[in-house]
């Protein structure tokens, strides 16, 4: 439409490959209360880094529906999504989940 604009990249998502071994050690211990994802790219990184099949996972808390959809694309089904799509909303969601669970 003839509109002039300038593109500005604010940030770039990158994998922290140095954390792969740490993530897999935590998954092997099966001592996690929850796994949190704050973006679809964090789901992508998790799935790229994990080394074994994910037979049983703790609750997965996604910051919003777009992130939940990405997790679902990978077959992750035990997802919780807060009403408010913020980190504070995620914390409230986890608190309510664990209070109900006992």
MIDOSE-1310 file (N, C-alpha, C; in nm, 2 decimals, decimal comma, always signed):
residues 102
xxxx	+0,08/-0,12/+0,00/+0,00/+0,00/+0,00/+0,08/+0,13/+0,00; +0,21/+0,11/-0,02/+0,30/+0,22/-0,03/+0,34/+0,28/+0,10; +0,32/+0,21/+0,21/+0,36/+0,26/+0,34/+0,50/+0,23/+0,36; +0,58/+0,33/+0,40/+0,72/+0,31/+0,43/+0,74/+0,27/+0,58
xxxx	+0,83/+0,17/+0,60/+0,85/+0,13/+0,74/+0,99/+0,08/+0,76; +1,04/+0,07/+0,88/+1,17/+0,02/+0,91/+1,15/-0,09/+1,01; +1,21/-0,21/+0,98/+1,20/-0,32/+1,07/+1,31/-0,32/+1,17; +1,27/-0,35/+1,30/+1,36/-0,35/+1,41/+1,35/-0,48/+1,48
xxxx	+1,45/-0,56/+1,49/+1,45/-0,69/+1,56/+1,48/-0,65/+1,70; +1,39/-0,69/+1,80/+1,41/-0,66/+1,94/+1,49/-0,77/+2,01; +1,46/-0,89/+1,98/+1,54/-1,00/+2,04/+1,54/-1,12/+1,95; +1,62/-1,22/+1,98/+1,63/-1,34/+1,90/+1,63/-1,46/+2,00
xxxx	+1,55/-1,55/+1,97/+1,55/-1,67/+2,06/+1,66/-1,77/+2,02; +1,73/-1,81/+2,12/+1,84/-1,91/+2,10/+1,83/-2,02/+2,20; +1,88/-2,14/+2,16/+1,89/-2,25/+2,25/+2,02/-2,24/+2,34; +2,01/-2,27/+2,46/+2,12/-2,28/+2,55/+2,17/-2,42/+2,56
xxxx	+2,25/-2,46/+2,46/+2,29/-2,60/+2,45/+2,36/-2,65/+2,57; +2,43/-2,56/+2,64/+2,50/-2,59/+2,76/+2,41/-2,65/+2,87; +2,28/-2,63/+2,86/+2,18/-2,68/+2,96/+2,12/-2,81/+2,93; +2,15/-2,87/+2,82/+2,09/-3,00/+2,77/+2,11/-3,11/+2,88
xxxx	+2,24/-3,13/+2,92/+2,26/-3,23/+3,02/+2,19/-3,21/+3,15; +2,19/-3,08/+3,20/+2,12/-3,05/+3,32/+1,97/-3,08/+3,31; +1,91/-3,05/+3,20/+1,77/-3,07/+3,18/+1,74/-3,22/+3,19; +1,82/-3,30/+3,12/+1,80/-3,45/+3,11/+1,82/-3,51/+3,25
xxxx	+1,92/-3,46/+3,32/+1,94/-3,51/+3,46/+1,82/-3,49/+3,54; +1,76/-3,37/+3,53/+1,64/-3,33/+3,61/+1,52/-3,42/+3,57; +1,51/-3,45/+3,44/+1,40/-3,54/+3,40/+1,42/-3,68/+3,44; +1,54/-3,73/+3,45/+1,57/-3,86/+3,50/+1,54/-3,88/+3,64
xxxx	+1,56/-3,77/+3,72/+1,53/-3,78/+3,87/+1,38/-3,79/+3,90; +1,30/-3,74/+3,81/+1,15/-3,74/+3,82/+1,11/-3,68/+3,95; +1,18/-3,57/+3,99/+1,15/-3,50/+4,11/+1,10/-3,36/+4,09; +1,03/-3,33/+3,97/+0,99/-3,20/+3,94/+0,84/-3,18/+3,98
xxxx	+0,81/-3,07/+4,03/+0,67/-3,04/+4,07/+0,59/-3,00/+3,94; +0,66/-2,92/+3,86/+0,59/-2,87/+3,73/+0,70/-2,83/+3,63; +0,66/-2,82/+3,51/+0,74/-2,77/+3,40/+0,67/-2,65/+3,35; +0,74/-2,54/+3,33/+0,68/-2,42/+3,28/+0,74/-2,38/+3,15
xxxx	+0,65/-2,33/+3,06/+0,68/-2,28/+2,93/+0,63/-2,14/+2,91; +0,71/-2,04/+2,88/+0,67/-1,91/+2,86/+0,66/-1,86/+2,72; +0,68/-1,96/+2,62/+0,67/-1,92/+2,48/+0,67/-2,05/+2,40; +0,62/-2,05/+2,28/+0,63/-2,17/+2,20/+0,77/-2,21/+2,17
xxxx	+0,86/-2,11/+2,16/+1,00/-2,15/+2,14/+1,06/-2,22/+2,26; +1,01/-2,20/+2,38/+1,06/-2,27/+2,49/+1,02/-2,42/+2,49; +0,90/-2,44/+2,43/+0,85/-2,58/+2,41/+0,94/-2,64/+2,31; +0,97/-2,57/+2,20/+1,06/-2,63/+2,10/+1,20/-2,67/+2,15
xxxx	+1,25/-2,58/+2,24/+1,39/-2,61/+2,29/+1,38/-2,73/+2,39; +1,27/-2,74/+2,47/+1,26/-2,85/+2,56/+1,25/-2,98/+2,48; +1,17/-2,98/+2,37/+1,16/-3,10/+2,29/+1,29/-3,14/+2,22; +1,36/-3,04/+2,18/+1,49/-3,06/+2,11/+1,59/-3,12/+2,21
xxxx	+1,59/-3,07/+2,33/+1,69/-3,11/+2,43/+1,66/-3,25/+2,50; +1,54/-3,28/+2,52/+1,51/-3,41/+2,59/+1,56/-3,53/+2,52; +1,62/-3,62/+2,59/+1,68/-3,73/+2,53/+1,60/-3,86/+2,54; +1,51/-3,87/+2,62/+1,43/-3,99/+2,64/+1,28/-3,96/+2,62
xxxx	+1,21/-4,07/+2,60/+1,06/-4,06/+2,58/+1,00/-4,00/+2,71; +0,90/-3,93/+2,69/+0,83/-3,86/+2,80/+0,71/-3,94/+2,84; +0,73/-4,04/+2,93/+0,62/-4,13/+2,97/+0,53/-4,06/+3,07; +0,59/-4,01/+3,17/+0,51/-3,94/+3,27/+0,58/-3,81/+3,31
xxxx	+0,51/-3,70/+3,30/+0,56/-3,57/+3,33/+0,47/-3,51/+3,44; +0,53/-3,42/+3,51/+0,45/-3,34/+3,61/+0,36/-3,25/+3,53; +0,28/-3,17/+3,59/+0,19/-3,08/+3,52/+0,28/-2,98/+3,44; +0,23/-2,94/+3,33/+0,30/-2,85/+3,24/+0,22/-2,72/+3,24
xxxx	+0,28/-2,61/+3,28/+0,21/-2,48/+3,29/+0,26/-2,39/+3,18; +0,17/-2,36/+3,09/+0,19/-2,27/+2,97/+0,14/-2,13/+3,00; +0,22/-2,03/+2,96/+0,18/-1,89/+2,99/+0,05/-1,85/+2,92; +0,02/-1,92/+2,80/-0,10/-1,88/+2,73/-0,14/-1,99/+2,63
xxxx	-0,25/-1,96/+2,56/-0,30/-2,06/+2,47/-0,21/-2,09/+2,35; -0,14/-2,00/+2,30/-0,05/-2,02/+2,19/+0,06/-2,12/+2,23; +0,12/-2,10/+2,35/+0,22/-2,19/+2,40/+0,16/-2,33/+2,43; +0,04/-2,33/+2,48/-0,03/-2,46/+2,50/-0,05/-2,53/+2,37
xxxx	-0,09/-2,46/+2,27/-0,11/-2,53/+2,14/+0,02/-2,59/+2,09; +0,13/-2,52/+2,11/+0,26/-2,57/+2,06/+0,30/-2,70/+2,14; +0,27/-2,70/+2,27/+0,30/-2,82/+2,36/+0,21/-2,93/+2,31; +0,08/-2,90/+2,28/-0,01/-3,00/+2,23/+0,04/-3,06/+2,10
xxxx	+0,10/-2,98/+2,01/+0,15/-3,03/+1,88/+0,25/-3,14/+1,91; +0,32/-3,14/+2,02/+0,42/-3,24/+2,05/+0,36/-3,35/+2,14; +0,23/-3,35/+2,16/+0,17/-3,45/+2,23/+0,17/-3,43/+2,38; +0,20/-3,32/+2,43/+0,20/-3,29/+2,57/+0,06/-3,25/+2,61
xxxx	-0,01/-3,33/+2,70/-0,15/-3,31/+2,72/-0,18/-3,26/+2,86; -0,10/-3,28/+2,95/-0,13/-3,24/+3,09/-0,09/-3,09/+3,12; -0,15/-3,00/+3,04/-0,11/-2,86/+3,04/-0,22/-2,78/+3,12; -0,16/-2,69/+3,20/-0,24/-2,59/+3,27/-0,22/-2,45/+3,21
xxxx	-0,32/-2,37/+3,20/-0,30/-2,24/+3,14/-0,37/-2,14/+3,23; -0,30/-2,03/+3,28/-0,37/-1,94/+3,37/-0,47/-1,85/+3,30; -0,56/-1,79/+3,37/-0,66/-1,70/+3,32/-0,59/-1,57/+3,27; -0,48/-1,53/+3,34/-0,40/-1,41/+3,30/-0,27/-1,46/+3,24
xxxx	-0,24/-1,43/+3,12/-0,13/-1,48/+3,05/+0,00/-1,40/+3,09; +0,04/-1,42/+3,21/+0,16/-1,36/+3,26/+0,23/-1,46/+3,35; +0,35/-1,43/+3,39/+0,43/-1,52/+3,49/+0,35/-1,52/+3,62; +0,30/-1,41/+3,66/+0,23/-1,40/+3,79/+0,10/-1,49/+3,78
xxxx	+0,04/-1,49/+3,66/-0,08/-1,58/+3,64/-0,04/-1,72/+3,64; +0,08/-1,76/+3,59/+0,13/-1,89/+3,60/+0,15/-1,94/+3,74; +0,21/-1,85/+3,82/+0,23/-1,88/+3,96/+0,10/-1,91/+4,03; +0,00/-1,82/+4,01/-0,13/-1,84/+4,07/-0,19/-1,97/+4,03
xxxx	-0,18/-2,00/+3,90/-0,24/-2,12/+3,84/-0,17/-2,25/+3,91; -0,04/-2,24/+3,93/+0,03/-2,35/+4,00/-0,02/-2,36/+4,14; -0,03/-2,25/+4,21/-0,07/-2,25/+4,35/-0,21/-2,31/+4,36; -0,30/-2,27/+4,28/-0,44/-2,33/+4,29/-0,44/-2,47/+4,25
xxxx	-0,36/-2,52/+4,16/-0,35/-2,66/+4,12/-0,30/-2,74/+4,24; -0,19/-2,70/+4,30/-0,14/-2,78/+4,41/-0,22/-2,77/+4,54; -0,30/-2,66/+4,56/-0,39/-2,65/+4,67/-0,50/-2,75/+4,65; -0,55/-2,77/+4,53/-0,66/-2,86/+4,50/-0,61/-3,01/+4,51
xx	-0,49/-3,02/+4,47/-0,43/-3,16/+4,47/-0,40/-3,21/+4,61; -0,37/-3,11/+4,70/-0,34/-3,14/+4,84/-0,20/-3,16/+4,88
